[in-house]
Structure formats: structure tokens, C-alpha cells
Amino acid sequence: MRMEQMYQEVILDHYKHPHHRGLREPYGAEVHHVNPTCGDEVTLRVRLDDNGDVADVSYDGQGCSISQAATSILTEQVIGLPVQQALKVVDSYSEMISSRGTVEGDEEVIGDGIALAGVSKYPARVKCALLGWMAFKDAVIRIGPENAVDGIREEAKRPMGNGEAS
């Protein structure tokens, strides 16, 4: 029970004090994703540096505490990573969130994303928790091979399944 309470505090902290919120320039790609089930939405921008590392992720959006906190957590987990490693973090988080509670998640890989593990038991909330993470994946794909490291498009082509890109 104490762990759940700690996780709730992490989620509320990211919701009340979001990290990297506010759209910034320059950026390599911008995407807008919507969860049509509940109306949550996020506009997310990603910039990669010349080495293929995630230089910046900024976002703006509206929605429930889960979708907004999850996007804040995403930014903290991927900024500074080589893009292929960032995509592995996204995949690990997605596997946990989509598992209906069967995959615990690796805190060493997904950091504060582990606080959202309980969401996996509530199918109606899974799309909320994945909204920003799938937007990130979509933005990386849109940046294109000329600005990213080899293999990124293939790595990132796994099904997104959430939100609608515009």
C-alpha cells in the first residue's frame, strides 16, 4: 500500500508540476495526438541533435492527470538519450502499460514511468497513459532518416495504436 501511495504522489507531482511543458523551438517534428475515447490530447515536439540523441521534447495538452503526468514523465526519461535507446524505453513502458498487469516494468529502464504500472489493470485508462509516449514515437518517425541515425525508422514502425496524428 505504501508503494501505491508513493506512486500516486509521483503522478500528482508530474501533473501539478509538469516537466518540459510548453512548446519550444527549434524542433524536428511536431505531432498532435488525441484519445477519442476521453478527449485527452497532446501536441508534442521533438528535436534530435546531430548525433541522433534526443535533444529536446516539449509538449502542450489537456486531459486527465494520467495522460498529462505520463507525458511529463516521458520527457524526463528520453531527453539526452540516443534515439534508439529512447525508443527502447518507450517500448518497455508500452509493454508494461499494455500488459493488463502481467508485466511489472523495469524501473531502471522506465524510471518514474513505473509509477503508472497500476494503470495497466484498467483498460479504459491505458490509452491515457500511452498518449504522449506514442506521440513521441510518431514524432521521431516524422523527423526522417536524413536527421536520424540508421535503423530508427524500422525500430519506430511498431504499431502505435493510440491517438490520431494530424
N, C-alpha and C positions, 0 to 999 in steps of 0.2 A: 504494500500500500504506500509506503514512503517513497518508493521509486516512481510510482504513478504520480504522486503529488509533485515530485521534483520535475518530472516530465511536463506536467501541466504548467508549472512555473516557467519552464524554458519556452513553451509555446506562447504563453501570455506575454513574456518578456519580448520575444520577437515580434509579436503582434502590436504591442504598445510602443516598442522602440525598434522599428524596422531598420535593418541594415541595408545600405545601398539603395534605399527608396529615393525616387526622383530621377527622371530620365536625364541622362548625361550624353554629351558629345565629346569626342567623336565615337562612332560605333560602326561596326562592320555589318550588322544586320539588326533589324527591328521586326518583331512579330507581335501579333495580338491574338491571344487565345481566350476563348470563352467556354465556360462549363454551362451548356444549355439547360442542364437539369436544375441548377440553382441560381444561375445568373452571375456567378463569380467570373471575374475577368482580370486579365493581366496584359499589359504591354511591356515587353521586355527587350532590352538592347544588350548586345554582346559585342565586345571588341577583343580581338586577338592581337598579340604583338607579332613582330617579325619572326620570332622563334616558334610560333604556334602555341604560345601559352595564353591562357585566359587573362587578359589584361584588365578587363572591367566587365561587370554585369550591373545594369541599372534597370529599374522597373517602376511602374506605377500601376495601380489596380484597385479594385474594390471587391469585397467579398467577405466571407466568414473568416474567423480567426485562424482556422486551419489553413486555408489557401494562402492567406497573407503571411502567416508565420512560416509556412513551408517555403515560400519564395524567398523570404529573408534568410532562412537557413541555407537555402541553395547558394545564395551569393557568397556566403561565408565559406562554404565548402569548396567552391570551384575556382574562385579568383586566385590567380597565381599558379594554378596547376597547368601542366601541359594538357592540351585539349583532349588527347586520347585518354589520359588519366582522369580528367574531369568527366568524360563520358562513361568511364567505368564506375565512377562514384554515382552518377545518375542511374546507371543500370542496376547497381547494388541497391540503391534506395528504392527504385521502381519494383525490383523483385520483392523486397520486404513489404512494401505498401500493397502490392497486388496479391500477396500470399494468403490472405484471409487468416493471418496469424500463424502460419506454418513456418515462416522464415523469420528468425529473430532479428536479423540485421547485424552488421558488424560496425560497432561504434568507432573503431579505428579507421574505417573507410568513410562512413557517412556522418561522423561527428554528431552534432545536435539533431541531425535527421532521425536519430534513434528515438528521440522524444515523441515522434509521430508513429511509432510502431503499433500502438493500440488502435490507430485509425484503420489498420488493415482488417480488423474484425467487423467493420461497419461499411459494407459495400457502397452505401449511398455517399459516404464521405471520401472514398478513395480518390475519386476524380478531383476533389478539392485539394487533397494533399499532393496530387501529381501535376496540377495545373502549371505552376511556374517551372517545374523540372522538365516537363515536356516542351514548354515554350523555349527553354534553354537549348534543348536538343534540336528543335526546329531552327532556331536562330543560327546555330553552329552549321547546320546543313546549308542554310542560305548564304553563309559567308562565301562558300565555294572553294574549290580546290586551289585556285590561284593564291588564296590568302591563308590557306591552312596546310597542315602537314599531310604527307601521303597517308592514304588509308582512312582519313577521317570520315569521308562521305559514306564509305561502306560500313564503318563502325556505327555511324549515327543513323543509318537507314532502318534500324529495327523499328517495329511498329510503335507509333506514338499513342494512338487510340484515344486521346483525350483532347478536348478543346477543338476549336476550329481556327485555323490560321487564316489571317486576312491579308 
